[in-house]
């Protein structure tokens, strides 16, 4: 038998699609294309995806992978055929830690949700009789991480060769994304488990103590993604911050992470604050403020007259450059529920009618979201939350990783 002259493991290739969805980017895989032992949850799958993205990277750049060194671009998606006739595709999301060998599977990515419908059509996961020749294809997505239904309204057209294509180009502008694209309307249906309360403590506003930092009023909500909302002023902030104001301040980042950890305990997500170290994707921490004019990260001016309130949110220990889609769901649900800190910042306490649509300012610009909440058997529920995003294929082909990576 001839021995191999290859002293190290060869590279293997796996079909993959690299997509932008909303203000995020990620690697999309069809479940059946993954190596067999990576088709189920476990360390093999995690190590495979970590190597694809280029984590863990002590340099924080993910140079040897497809991540771009930010939480918004260190993401993976696995798509598979739906398990029931009332959905088209199963969507599983993994938030990859940049510096640690860890993938957080505890929540969804609302931004990449905008790309799921389009990718599912292109991967052949949506039945042909569900796709119109021209117009809008309503892709019914089962979000596996949180067990919830999402409808992505994907524009499609028939090309000159008679093949139905996803429309990706257009004139819809999403703040936080440089170039315009086709608009995708995303609806999160019943984003809260009907057996639980959208506000896990049963209160619209809670008081909780953070040792050595102080006592805070907060709105704890589990809609889209578990989120802790605080007043910007209570943190010594204004709500007009951009990334450079927050992410270079080590002491402030440590303070915000400590508050997030204690808030996670108050919400019932952690038994002990130490658990926050291995669960950085959830809960999110955000702060709100009444409308105020500011300069967005692009240099454009946002006028107080054009927004209802301000929001800034942390993602994986850093201020997000725009707004996470799942956090936008939480924002919409909280803003349209009278009495929350978010609703108060939006002027809801002065409104005679329940808010149904709000526009908020974030570091890159503004975002319009809609929501419908109601009390059912004494518990608050979000019946539907909607927003517009966009998505685009960047690359379709094969990703290469060393065969001994997983």
Backbone torsions as a table, in degrees:
resi	resn	phi	psi	omega
1	UNK	NA	132.0	-179.7
2	UNK	-83.2	126.9	178.2
3	UNK	-77.5	146.6	178.9
4	UNK	-68.9	141.1	175.7
5	UNK	-86.4	-0.1	-179.2
6	UNK	-85.5	107.8	-176.3
7	UNK	-75.8	-19.6	-178.6
8	UNK	-123.8	163.6	-179.8
9	UNK	-62.2	138.8	177.5
10	UNK	-74.0	170.9	173.6
11	UNK	-86.1	149.6	172.7
12	UNK	-118.1	156.7	-178.8
13	UNK	-119.7	142.1	-178.4
14	UNK	-131.8	131.9	176.5
15	UNK	-58.0	137.8	-177.7
16	UNK	-155.9	159.6	175.0
17	UNK	-127.6	131.0	178.1
18	UNK	-103.1	120.0	-173.9
19	UNK	-132.6	149.6	164.2
20	UNK	-95.3	135.6	173.0
21	UNK	-133.2	119.4	-175.1
22	UNK	58.3	-128.3	179.6
23	UNK	-103.4	26.2	178.1
24	UNK	-126.4	165.2	172.2
25	UNK	-134.1	150.6	178.7
26	UNK	-163.7	168.2	177.2
27	UNK	-93.9	129.1	-178.9
28	UNK	-110.4	131.2	179.4
29	UNK	-126.3	145.5	167.2
30	UNK	-85.8	131.3	-174.4
31	UNK	-51.5	-43.4	-176.3
32	UNK	-69.2	-14.1	178.4
33	UNK	-85.9	-16.3	-179.1
34	UNK	-71.3	154.5	172.3
35	UNK	-53.1	144.1	-170.9
36	UNK	-52.5	-43.2	-176.9
37	UNK	-75.6	-7.5	176.6
38	UNK	-98.2	3.4	-178.9
39	UNK	-84.3	2.2	175.5
40	UNK	-132.3	158.5	-177.9
41	UNK	-62.0	143.6	178.2
42	UNK	151.3	-177.8	-174.8
43	UNK	-66.2	-32.9	179.3
44	UNK	-61.6	-47.9	179.7
45	UNK	-62.5	-44.2	-179.2
46	UNK	-62.4	-44.8	-179.4
47	UNK	-64.8	-37.2	176.7
48	UNK	-59.8	-50.9	-176.8
49	UNK	-68.5	-36.3	176.3
50	UNK	-59.0	-43.1	-179.0
51	UNK	-69.0	-35.5	177.6
52	UNK	-59.8	-46.4	-175.7
53	UNK	-79.7	-25.4	178.3
54	UNK	100.3	31.6	179.5
55	UNK	-118.8	154.9	-2.3
56	UNK	-79.4	144.7	-178.2
57	UNK	-127.8	106.5	-179.4
58	UNK	-64.0	-17.4	177.7
59	UNK	-83.6	-14.0	176.9
60	UNK	74.5	16.3	-175.3
61	UNK	-111.9	-19.9	-176.8
62	UNK	54.0	41.6	-178.1
63	UNK	-61.4	-35.7	-176.2
64	UNK	-94.0	37.9	178.3
65	UNK	-167.0	-172.5	-173.8
66	UNK	-96.0	1.9	172.4
67	UNK	-74.5	162.3	-179.1
68	UNK	-117.5	19.1	174.7
69	UNK	79.1	17.6	175.2
70	UNK	-134.9	158.2	179.4
71	UNK	-64.7	-27.5	-178.5
72	UNK	-71.9	-18.0	-175.8
73	UNK	-121.5	9.0	178.9
74	UNK	-109.6	67.4	-169.9
75	UNK	-136.8	150.3	177.1
76	UNK	-135.5	150.1	-179.3
77	UNK	-135.2	136.0	174.4
78	UNK	-120.2	123.8	-179.3
79	UNK	-111.4	145.7	179.3
80	UNK	-151.4	163.1	178.4
81	UNK	-59.1	143.8	179.7
82	UNK	-65.0	151.7	-179.6
83	UNK	-87.6	-10.8	-178.0
84	UNK	-135.4	161.2	-177.0
85	UNK	-72.2	-16.1	-177.8
86	UNK	-92.4	9.0	172.9
87	UNK	-134.3	158.5	180.0
88	UNK	-101.0	-32.8	-173.3
89	UNK	-151.9	146.2	171.1
90	UNK	-94.1	137.1	-176.4
91	UNK	-126.3	116.9	178.6
92	UNK	-116.5	128.8	-175.2
93	UNK	-115.0	138.1	175.7
94	UNK	-126.7	120.6	175.9
95	UNK	-90.2	114.2	-174.7
96	UNK	-89.7	126.7	176.3
97	UNK	-71.8	140.1	-176.4
98	UNK	-76.2	-46.6	-172.4
99	UNK	-97.6	-17.7	-175.9
100	UNK	-114.6	153.0	178.3
101	UNK	-79.0	68.9	-170.9
102	UNK	-146.6	137.1	172.1
103	UNK	-121.1	128.4	179.9
104	UNK	-95.4	117.3	-179.6
105	UNK	-104.4	15.5	-170.7
106	UNK	-83.1	-10.2	-176.7
107	UNK	-146.0	-177.9	-179.2
108	UNK	-101.8	164.9	167.2
109	UNK	-114.1	108.8	-178.4
110	UNK	-68.6	-32.6	178.6
111	UNK	-64.6	-49.4	-179.6
112	UNK	-68.3	-18.5	175.5
113	UNK	-55.6	-35.2	179.8
114	UNK	-62.3	-27.4	-179.8
115	UNK	-88.8	-17.2	-175.3
116	UNK	-63.1	-46.2	-178.6
117	UNK	-60.1	-47.4	-179.9
118	UNK	-63.4	-43.6	-179.3
119	UNK	-65.8	-38.6	179.2
120	UNK	-62.7	-40.4	176.8
121	UNK	-63.4	-47.3	-178.0
122	UNK	-66.6	-27.9	178.3
123	UNK	-85.3	-1.7	179.2
124	UNK	78.1	21.5	-178.2
125	UNK	-89.5	-10.4	177.8
126	UNK	-103.9	126.3	-178.0
127	UNK	-56.4	138.8	-175.9
128	UNK	-59.8	-33.1	-179.4
129	UNK	-74.8	-4.2	176.0
130	UNK	-95.2	-6.6	-175.1
131	UNK	-108.0	117.1	178.8
132	UNK	-70.8	160.1	178.7
133	UNK	-67.5	-35.1	178.3
134	UNK	-149.2	149.6	177.6
135	UNK	116.5	-135.6	-174.9
136	UNK	-119.8	128.2	174.4
137	UNK	-101.8	117.7	179.0
138	UNK	-86.3	98.7	-178.6
139	UNK	-85.8	121.6	-178.1
140	UNK	-91.8	111.6	-172.8
141	UNK	-105.5	131.3	171.0
142	UNK	-99.4	111.7	-178.9
143	UNK	-84.2	107.0	-170.6
144	UNK	-70.9	-33.1	-177.3
145	UNK	-61.0	-41.2	-174.6
146	UNK	-113.4	-0.7	178.0
147	UNK	62.1	55.6	-175.1
148	UNK	-142.6	155.2	179.9
149	UNK	-94.7	136.0	176.2
150	UNK	-130.8	136.8	176.6
151	UNK	-110.6	120.5	176.4
152	UNK	-107.4	122.1	-177.6
153	UNK	-94.0	100.4	-171.8
154	UNK	-99.7	121.9	176.7
155	UNK	-72.4	135.0	179.9
156	UNK	-133.2	161.3	178.0
157	UNK	-152.0	163.0	176.4
158	UNK	-100.9	124.5	-176.9
159	UNK	-80.5	-178.8	-176.0
160	UNK	-63.8	-21.8	179.1
161	UNK	-91.3	4.2	177.6
162	UNK	83.7	12.9	179.9
163	UNK	-100.6	135.1	178.5
164	UNK	-75.3	130.4	-178.2
165	UNK	-124.4	153.8	171.3
166	UNK	-77.9	131.2	175.9
167	UNK	-82.7	119.2	-177.0
168	UNK	-110.6	-28.2	179.4
169	UNK	-90.9	155.4	-178.9
170	UNK	175.3	-166.1	-176.4
171	UNK	-116.0	14.3	178.9
172	UNK	-79.0	125.6	-179.1
173	UNK	-104.6	124.7	177.0
174	UNK	-113.2	117.2	180.0
175	UNK	-59.5	131.0	-175.1
176	UNK	106.0	-11.1	177.6
177	UNK	-121.1	128.1	-171.6
178	UNK	-65.9	-43.9	-171.9
179	UNK	-108.3	148.4	177.6
180	UNK	-72.3	160.7	-179.4
181	UNK	-156.1	-176.0	177.8
182	UNK	-73.2	141.6	179.3
183	UNK	-77.6	135.9	175.2
184	UNK	-123.0	117.7	176.7
185	UNK	-88.2	130.1	-177.0
186	UNK	-118.5	129.0	178.4
187	UNK	-118.1	124.5	176.7
188	UNK	-97.2	110.7	-174.9
189	UNK	-91.5	126.4	-179.5
190	UNK	44.1	61.7	-176.7
191	UNK	-70.1	2.4	177.2
192	UNK	-122.5	134.1	175.9
193	UNK	-54.5	124.4	-175.5
194	UNK	-62.7	-18.3	-179.9
195	UNK	-87.8	-3.7	-178.1
196	UNK	-123.8	171.1	179.0
197	UNK	-95.5	136.7	177.6
198	UNK	-58.0	-30.4	176.3
199	UNK	-105.6	99.8	-167.5
200	UNK	-59.0	-24.0	178.2
201	UNK	-88.0	-8.8	-176.8
202	UNK	85.9	2.3	-179.0
203	UNK	-120.6	149.4	175.9
204	UNK	-78.5	-29.0	176.7
205	UNK	-137.9	131.9	179.6
206	UNK	-121.4	157.4	168.7
207	UNK	-106.7	132.0	174.7
208	UNK	-142.6	148.6	-174.0
209	UNK	-99.4	133.6	173.3
210	UNK	-116.2	108.6	-176.3
211	UNK	-51.3	135.7	176.9
212	UNK	69.1	2.1	178.5
213	UNK	-119.9	-50.0	178.0
214	UNK	147.3	-176.9	178.5
215	UNK	-104.9	138.4	-176.5
216	UNK	-129.0	148.0	164.9
217	UNK	-90.2	138.6	-176.6
218	UNK	-147.0	152.1	167.6
219	UNK	-107.5	116.2	176.5
220	UNK	-97.3	126.8	-177.5
221	UNK	-138.9	145.1	174.9
222	UNK	-121.9	80.2	176.6
223	UNK	-141.7	122.5	-173.1
224	UNK	79.3	-64.0	175.1
225	UNK	-155.5	142.8	178.3
226	UNK	-56.4	128.4	-174.0
227	UNK	-139.4	142.9	175.5
228	UNK	-108.2	117.3	177.3
229	UNK	-104.6	129.0	176.6
230	UNK	-122.8	163.9	171.9
231	UNK	-79.4	135.9	178.4
232	UNK	-57.8	-42.4	-176.9
233	UNK	-61.4	-33.1	-179.8
234	UNK	-69.4	-18.9	177.6
235	UNK	-97.2	0.2	-175.5
236	UNK	77.2	22.3	-178.3
237	UNK	-116.2	174.1	-176.4
238	UNK	-112.2	-20.9	-173.9
239	UNK	89.5	-1.2	178.3
240	UNK	-105.6	11.5	-174.5
241	UNK	-67.0	150.1	169.0
242	UNK	-115.7	175.1	-171.7
243	UNK	-56.0	-40.8	-176.6
244	UNK	-65.3	-22.7	178.5
245	UNK	-74.9	-25.8	-172.8
246	UNK	-109.7	-48.4	-166.6
247	UNK	-72.6	-11.2	176.7
248	UNK	-98.9	-0.8	-177.5
249	UNK	-100.9	92.9	-175.1
250	UNK	-59.6	-43.1	-178.7
251	UNK	-63.6	-40.9	179.0
252	UNK	-67.3	-41.3	178.7
253	UNK	-60.9	-41.7	178.6
254	UNK	-64.5	-40.4	178.4
255	UNK	-62.5	-46.8	-178.8
256	UNK	-64.6	-37.8	178.8
257	UNK	-68.3	-36.9	177.1
258	UNK	-64.6	-42.6	177.6
259	UNK	-62.6	-42.1	178.9
260	UNK	-61.0	-42.9	-179.3
261	UNK	-62.5	-45.7	179.5
262	UNK	-68.9	-34.5	176.4
263	UNK	-65.6	-36.4	177.2
264	UNK	-63.0	-36.5	175.7
265	UNK	-67.5	-43.9	-179.8
266	UNK	-62.2	-31.2	179.4
267	UNK	-80.7	-12.4	-177.2
268	UNK	87.5	12.0	179.7
269	UNK	-82.7	-31.5	178.9
270	UNK	-120.6	148.0	169.3
271	UNK	-84.6	-27.7	-178.6
272	UNK	-145.0	148.5	-176.7
273	UNK	-61.8	-22.6	179.5
274	UNK	-62.6	-24.6	-179.2
275	UNK	-67.3	-20.0	179.4
276	UNK	-62.7	-26.3	-177.9
277	UNK	-65.1	-30.9	-178.8
278	UNK	-104.4	5.3	177.5
279	UNK	-136.8	77.5	-174.1
280	UNK	-89.8	-16.5	-178.2
281	UNK	-75.5	-32.8	179.9
282	UNK	-137.0	145.8	-4.6
283	UNK	-78.8	165.1	172.5
284	UNK	-85.9	154.2	174.9
285	UNK	-117.7	129.5	-178.9
286	UNK	-140.5	155.7	175.6
287	UNK	-129.7	147.5	-174.3
288	UNK	-125.1	158.7	178.4
289	UNK	-155.9	158.1	175.3
290	UNK	-61.7	164.2	-176.9
291	UNK	-61.0	141.5	177.6
292	UNK	-154.7	144.3	179.2
293	UNK	-72.8	145.9	179.9
294	UNK	-158.8	169.4	177.0
295	UNK	-100.0	120.2	179.9
296	UNK	-71.1	166.4	-177.1
297	UNK	-61.5	-23.3	178.7
298	UNK	-79.8	-10.7	-176.0
299	UNK	98.3	-9.1	179.1
300	UNK	-75.7	155.8	-178.9
301	UNK	-95.1	131.9	174.3
302	UNK	-109.0	121.7	-177.8
303	UNK	-90.1	141.3	177.6
304	UNK	-58.2	-28.9	-178.5
305	UNK	-70.7	-17.1	-175.8
306	UNK	-98.0	-0.6	-178.1
307	UNK	-132.8	159.6	178.4
308	UNK	-93.2	-27.8	179.2
309	UNK	-169.9	176.7	-179.8
310	UNK	-114.3	144.7	174.7
311	UNK	-140.6	138.8	170.4
312	UNK	-130.4	139.7	-174.8
313	UNK	-136.2	144.1	177.7
314	UNK	-92.7	142.6	176.7
315	UNK	-137.0	118.3	179.1
316	UNK	52.8	42.7	174.2
317	UNK	84.4	5.2	-179.7
318	UNK	-133.5	151.9	174.0
319	UNK	-67.2	128.9	-180.0
320	UNK	-69.5	143.9	-175.7
321	UNK	-73.5	-17.5	177.4
322	UNK	-140.0	-107.4	174.4
323	UNK	-152.3	131.1	176.6
324	UNK	-64.8	143.6	-179.2
325	UNK	-63.4	-41.0	-179.9
326	UNK	-68.1	-35.4	176.0
327	UNK	-66.9	-33.3	176.6
328	UNK	-64.3	-33.1	174.7
329	UNK	-63.3	-46.7	178.5
330	UNK	-62.0	-40.1	178.9
331	UNK	-62.3	-46.7	-179.3
332	UNK	-61.5	-43.9	-178.7
333	UNK	-66.3	-42.5	-179.2
334	UNK	-71.1	-38.8	-178.2
335	UNK	-66.9	-30.2	-177.7
336	UNK	-94.6	11.0	174.3
337	UNK	-112.8	111.8	-176.6
338	UNK	-61.1	130.5	175.7
339	UNK	110.9	-18.6	179.1
340	UNK	-74.5	164.3	176.8
341	UNK	-62.5	-34.2	179.7
342	UNK	-68.7	-44.6	177.9
343	UNK	-61.9	-40.1	178.1
344	UNK	-62.5	-43.5	179.5
345	UNK	-63.3	-31.0	-179.7
346	UNK	-84.4	3.2	179.5
347	UNK	81.7	17.2	-177.4
348	UNK	-63.4	-29.4	-179.0
349	UNK	-69.7	-20.9	177.5
350	UNK	-92.7	-10.7	-178.2
351	UNK	-84.8	137.4	179.1
352	UNK	-81.2	-16.5	179.6
353	UNK	-119.6	152.3	177.9
354	UNK	-66.4	131.6	178.5
355	UNK	-64.5	140.3	177.7
356	UNK	-120.1	-15.2	-179.4
357	UNK	-151.7	135.2	-178.8
358	UNK	-139.8	153.0	173.7
359	UNK	-119.3	124.3	-179.0
360	UNK	-117.5	155.6	177.8
361	UNK	-96.1	134.4	177.2
362	UNK	-128.1	177.2	-173.0
363	UNK	-57.2	-29.2	-177.5
364	UNK	-98.3	-7.6	-178.4
365	UNK	154.3	-130.8	-176.9
366	UNK	-132.2	162.4	177.8
367	UNK	-147.0	133.5	176.5
368	UNK	-97.7	127.4	178.4
369	UNK	-133.2	153.7	177.9
370	UNK	-125.0	153.4	179.9
371	UNK	-154.5	154.2	174.8
372	UNK	-135.5	114.9	179.4
373	UNK	-121.5	154.1	178.8
374	UNK	-157.8	161.3	176.7
375	UNK	-93.5	129.3	178.4
376	UNK	-124.3	117.3	-177.9
377	UNK	52.6	40.1	176.9
378	UNK	82.8	-0.5	-179.7
379	UNK	-114.1	138.4	177.4
380	UNK	-75.3	136.5	178.1
381	UNK	-133.8	141.6	170.7
382	UNK	-94.8	115.3	-177.1
383	UNK	-80.6	-35.5	179.2
384	UNK	-162.6	140.7	174.6
385	UNK	-131.3	138.3	-176.3
386	UNK	-134.9	154.5	175.6
387	UNK	-162.0	163.9	177.0
388	UNK	-107.9	135.3	176.8
389	UNK	-134.2	-169.4	173.1
390	UNK	-148.3	166.2	-178.1
391	UNK	-153.3	156.9	180.0
392	UNK	-157.3	138.0	171.0
393	UNK	-70.5	134.9	175.5
394	UNK	-106.7	-37.5	-179.7
395	UNK	-154.1	138.7	171.5
396	UNK	-128.0	126.7	-179.1
397	UNK	174.2	-130.3	-179.2
398	UNK	-129.7	140.0	174.6
399	UNK	-104.2	138.6	-176.9
400	UNK	-108.6	135.5	172.3
401	UNK	-142.9	154.4	176.4
402	UNK	-61.0	139.0	-174.2
403	UNK	-65.7	-19.1	-179.4
404	UNK	-96.4	18.0	-177.5
405	UNK	-80.1	-15.1	-174.8
406	UNK	-145.6	NA	NA
